[in-house]
Amino acid sequence: MSFPNRKSTWSSWDTLPIVDTTAVVKWSADATKLVRIEADGLTTATTRVITMPDEDITLIDAASTKTLTNTTIDANWTGNSISNIDVADLANGTDWELITWDAAWAPATVAAWTATHVLTSNGAWAAPTFQAAWGGGGSSEEFSVYLSAQYNFTTTSTILPFDTESFDTWANFDTGTYKYTAPSAGKYRFDIWYVINWGTSWDNMTARVYKNAGIVRRWNSNTGWANDQMAVSFIIDLATSDTIHVQARNATSARASIPAAVDQAWFSWYKII
């Protein structure tokens, strides 16, 4: 097969392949609009093949701005990937969120959190979150609560109503149930202290610390002093959503009480690791 060389007269012919300086297509409405294929960039002794899909297509240049729809991009021949994308080329998102991938390998984001919190791993198959920096810079998770009114003991073990917060950095102490709920697994330190007014005579006092529904610490007071105090400090392992609360009772009467003041009864805590 041969084609006429349109740059020459009709009496002159070139056989295939034609030189790449030859225009091979012109527009039907304007013969001055021509197309030619440039082969200068090929490796010596190499033939490159252009395979047409079974559809109409429009060629785009590397510098063109085009929207690709339902297009698979494989930059390294090992799967879908995109390289050389500048940060400025990303779509707009929510301020200060981070990009990650969820347990189903789908793109996801990590929500921004309180100032001074740090990005923390929550283990395999769980999304990372911003949390307070334990033992480091920034505010750690901690609370301190006290009684707002005098508490009168009974002979039944009841939960001590620590209903007023001095501070609670993550709002995990419930002043309605008087329980602390651990937001994450780790080692926690608790300090509990209160004054006991015995009134006219003393009696045996028992206090207990509960982790969920089980007792983890207990102590007694039967000194015989008109005024006494109960104090305990301990470190304990908690899992996420474990709760801690304090219960107490008077052994044989209901005459003992705890005065209402921040310096008379308090329950405090902080996470170590």
C-alpha positions as CSV (number, residue, x, y, z in Angstrom):
1,M,0.0,0.0,0.0
2,S,1.3,3.5,-0.7
3,F,0.0,7.0,0.0
4,P,0.5,10.2,-2.0
5,N,2.9,12.7,-0.4
6,R,0.6,15.7,0.0
7,K,3.6,18.0,0.2
8,S,4.5,17.0,-3.3
9,T,2.6,16.8,-6.5
10,W,0.1,14.0,-7.2
11,S,2.7,12.4,-9.4
12,S,5.0,11.8,-6.5
13,W,4.5,8.8,-4.0
14,D,6.0,7.6,-0.7
15,T,5.9,4.0,0.4
16,L,5.2,3.0,4.0
17,P,6.5,3.9,6.5
18,I,6.4,7.6,5.7
19,V,8.8,10.0,7.2
20,D,7.5,11.7,10.4
21,T,7.7,15.1,8.9
22,T,4.8,14.2,6.7
23,A,1.3,15.3,7.7
24,V,-1.1,12.3,7.5
25,V,-4.5,13.9,8.4
26,K,-6.2,17.2,7.5
27,W,-9.4,18.7,8.7
28,S,-12.3,18.3,6.3
29,A,-13.3,22.0,6.6
30,D,-9.8,23.5,6.6
31,A,-6.9,21.9,4.7
32,T,-4.4,24.0,6.7
33,K,-5.2,22.1,9.9
34,L,-2.9,19.0,9.7
35,V,-1.8,16.1,12.0
36,R,1.5,14.3,11.9
37,I,3.1,11.7,14.2
38,E,6.5,12.5,15.7
39,A,8.9,9.5,16.1
40,D,12.0,11.3,17.3
41,G,11.8,10.1,20.9
42,L,11.8,6.4,20.2
43,T,14.7,4.1,21.0
44,T,16.8,3.0,18.0
45,A,15.5,-0.2,16.3
46,T,12.2,0.0,18.3
47,T,8.7,-0.1,17.1
48,R,6.0,1.4,19.3
49,V,2.3,0.3,18.9
50,I,-0.7,2.5,19.4
51,T,-3.7,0.3,20.1
52,M,-7.1,1.9,19.7
53,P,-10.0,1.0,22.1
54,D,-13.4,0.1,20.7
55,E,-14.7,3.6,21.4
56,D,-14.3,7.2,20.4
57,I,-11.5,8.9,22.4
58,T,-9.9,12.3,22.8
59,L,-6.1,12.5,23.3
60,I,-4.9,14.8,26.1
61,D,-1.5,16.3,26.6
62,A,0.5,15.9,29.9
63,A,0.0,19.6,30.5
64,S,-3.7,19.7,29.7
65,T,-6.4,20.2,32.4
66,K,-8.9,17.4,31.9
67,T,-11.4,15.5,34.2
68,L,-10.9,11.7,34.2
69,T,-14.0,9.6,35.0
70,N,-14.0,5.8,35.8
71,T,-10.3,5.7,35.0
72,T,-7.8,3.3,36.5
73,I,-4.4,4.8,37.1
74,D,-1.4,2.5,37.6
75,A,1.8,4.4,37.8
76,N,4.1,1.6,38.7
77,W,2.4,-1.5,37.2
78,T,1.8,-3.1,40.6
79,G,-1.7,-1.8,41.2
80,N,-3.6,1.5,41.3
81,S,-1.3,4.3,42.3
82,I,-0.7,8.0,41.7
83,S,2.6,9.7,42.0
84,N,3.9,13.3,42.0
85,I,0.7,14.8,43.4
86,D,1.4,18.0,45.2
87,V,-0.4,18.9,48.4
88,A,-1.9,21.9,46.7
89,D,-3.5,19.6,44.1
90,L,-5.6,17.8,46.7
91,A,-9.3,18.5,47.0
92,N,-10.4,20.8,49.9
93,G,-11.4,18.9,53.1
94,T,-12.2,19.7,56.7
95,D,-9.7,21.9,58.5
96,W,-6.9,20.1,60.4
97,E,-8.2,16.5,59.7
98,L,-5.7,13.8,58.8
99,I,-6.1,11.2,56.0
100,T,-5.9,7.5,56.8
101,W,-7.4,4.2,55.7
102,D,-10.0,2.3,57.7
103,A,-10.3,-1.5,58.4
104,A,-11.9,-2.1,55.0
105,W,-8.9,-0.4,53.3
106,A,-11.1,2.6,52.3
107,P,-9.9,6.2,52.6
108,A,-10.9,7.9,55.9
109,T,-10.1,10.9,58.0
110,V,-9.0,11.4,61.6
111,A,-10.9,14.2,63.3
112,A,-8.9,17.1,64.8
113,W,-9.1,17.3,68.6
114,T,-8.1,19.6,71.6
115,A,-5.0,21.6,71.5
116,T,-1.8,19.8,72.8
117,H,-3.3,16.3,72.2
118,V,-1.2,13.9,70.2
119,L,-2.1,11.3,67.5
120,T,-2.3,7.9,69.3
121,S,-2.6,4.4,67.9
122,N,-5.6,2.4,69.2
123,G,-4.2,-0.9,68.0
124,A,-4.8,-3.1,65.0
125,W,-8.0,-2.5,63.0
126,A,-8.9,0.6,65.0
127,A,-8.6,4.1,63.8
128,P,-6.0,6.4,65.4
129,T,-7.3,9.3,67.5
130,F,-6.0,12.4,69.1
131,Q,-5.6,12.0,72.8
132,A,-3.9,13.8,75.7
133,A,-0.2,13.2,76.0
134,W,0.4,10.9,79.1
135,G,3.3,12.1,81.2
136,G,4.5,14.4,78.5
137,G,3.8,17.9,77.3
138,G,0.3,19.2,77.2
139,S,-2.6,18.4,79.5
140,S,-2.9,14.8,80.6
141,E,-6.2,13.1,81.4
142,E,-7.1,13.7,85.0
143,F,-9.9,14.7,87.4
144,S,-10.6,15.7,91.0
145,V,-14.1,15.7,92.6
146,Y,-15.5,16.4,96.1
147,L,-18.7,16.4,98.0
148,S,-20.9,19.5,97.8
149,A,-23.0,18.6,100.9
150,Q,-22.5,16.7,104.1
151,Y,-22.8,13.0,103.7
152,N,-24.3,10.9,106.4
153,F,-23.3,7.2,106.5
154,T,-25.8,4.4,106.9
155,T,-25.2,0.7,107.8
156,T,-25.8,-0.2,104.1
157,S,-22.8,0.1,101.8
158,T,-23.7,3.0,99.4
159,I,-21.8,4.9,96.7
160,L,-20.2,8.1,98.0
161,P,-21.8,11.0,96.1
162,F,-18.8,12.9,94.8
163,D,-20.9,15.4,92.8
164,T,-18.7,18.4,92.3
165,E,-15.7,18.7,90.0
166,S,-12.6,20.7,90.7
167,F,-11.5,19.7,87.2
168,D,-12.1,16.9,84.7
169,T,-10.0,17.3,81.6
170,W,-11.9,14.8,79.4
171,A,-15.2,14.8,81.2
172,N,-15.1,11.1,82.0
173,F,-16.3,11.4,85.6
174,D,-20.1,11.4,85.9
175,T,-21.4,13.6,88.7
176,G,-24.8,12.0,88.4
177,T,-23.7,8.3,88.9
178,Y,-20.5,9.3,90.9
179,K,-18.5,6.9,88.7
180,Y,-15.4,7.3,86.5
181,T,-15.3,5.6,83.1
182,A,-11.9,4.9,81.5
183,P,-11.8,6.2,77.9
184,S,-8.8,3.9,77.0
185,A,-6.9,1.0,78.3
186,G,-3.9,1.7,80.5
187,K,-2.5,2.1,84.1
188,Y,-4.3,4.6,86.3
189,R,-3.6,6.1,89.7
190,F,-6.4,6.9,92.1
191,D,-6.3,8.8,95.3
192,I,-9.3,8.9,97.7
193,W,-9.4,10.8,101.0
194,Y,-12.1,12.0,103.4
195,V,-12.7,13.1,107.0
196,I,-15.1,11.3,109.3
197,N,-17.0,13.0,112.0
198,W,-18.1,10.3,114.5
199,G,-20.3,12.6,116.6
200,T,-20.6,11.4,120.2
201,S,-19.0,8.0,119.8
202,W,-17.0,6.0,117.3
203,D,-17.8,2.9,115.3
204,N,-16.3,0.6,112.7
205,M,-16.2,2.2,109.2
206,T,-15.6,0.2,106.0
207,A,-14.8,1.7,102.6
208,R,-14.5,-0.2,99.2
209,V,-13.3,0.7,95.7
210,Y,-15.1,-1.0,92.9
211,K,-13.9,-1.7,89.4
212,N,-17.1,-2.2,87.6
213,A,-19.0,-4.6,90.0
214,G,-16.0,-6.1,91.7
215,I,-14.1,-4.9,94.8
216,V,-10.5,-4.0,94.1
217,R,-9.5,-2.2,97.3
218,R,-11.0,-2.0,100.8
219,W,-10.0,-0.4,104.2
220,N,-11.4,0.0,107.7
221,S,-11.3,2.7,110.4
222,N,-12.0,2.0,114.1
223,T,-9.5,4.3,115.9
224,G,-12.0,5.6,118.5
225,W,-11.1,9.3,117.8
226,A,-14.0,11.7,117.5
227,N,-12.6,12.8,114.1
228,D,-10.9,10.3,111.8
229,Q,-9.8,10.1,108.2
230,M,-9.9,7.5,105.4
231,A,-7.2,7.5,102.7
232,V,-6.1,5.2,100.0
233,S,-3.9,5.5,96.9
234,F,-3.4,2.8,94.3
235,I,-2.4,2.0,90.7
236,I,-4.7,-0.2,88.6
237,D,-5.0,-1.6,85.1
238,L,-8.2,-0.5,83.4
239,A,-9.7,-1.5,80.0
240,T,-11.6,0.9,77.9
241,S,-15.1,1.6,79.5
242,D,-14.1,0.1,82.9
243,T,-15.7,2.1,85.7
244,I,-14.4,3.1,89.2
245,H,-16.5,4.2,92.2
246,V,-16.3,4.3,96.0
247,Q,-18.7,2.8,98.5
248,A,-18.8,3.0,102.3
249,R,-20.8,2.1,105.4
250,N,-20.9,2.4,109.1
251,A,-20.9,-1.0,110.9
252,T,-23.6,-0.6,113.5
253,S,-25.1,2.9,113.5
254,A,-25.7,5.9,111.3
255,R,-24.1,8.6,113.4
256,A,-20.9,9.2,111.3
257,S,-20.7,11.8,108.5
258,I,-18.4,13.5,106.0
259,P,-18.2,17.3,106.1
260,A,-19.0,19.1,102.8
261,A,-15.8,20.9,101.6
262,V,-13.2,20.4,98.9
263,D,-10.6,19.9,101.6
264,Q,-12.7,17.4,103.6
265,A,-13.4,14.7,101.0
266,W,-11.9,14.2,97.5
267,F,-11.5,11.6,94.8
268,S,-8.8,12.3,92.2
269,W,-7.1,10.4,89.4
270,Y,-4.7,10.6,86.5
271,K,-3.5,8.2,83.8
272,I,0.1,7.1,84.0
273,I,0.5,5.2,80.6
